[in-house]
């Protein structure tokens, strides 16, 4: 059964931190190959995402995280479902 719930501030922060991490990695990988790059430093954005996931109780629960991230793009609240085995 799926129930609609309002995203908590910690859940929203976790989803936004994941999206920032994703954006940083995409920008680094999409850089033109003829432009010299320094080393890719992801430690800060990875640490931010890890901390936000832990605060929201989502560490290790990718299904819930991706539902939250998806709801940010659709503008709705995520459905709460039991994870599939």
Buried (B, 14 or more C-beta within 10 A) or exposed (E): EEEEEEBEEBBBBBBBBBBBBEEBBEEEEEEEEEEEEEEEEEEEBBEBBBBBBEBBEBBEBEEBBBBBBEBBEEEEBBEEEEEEE
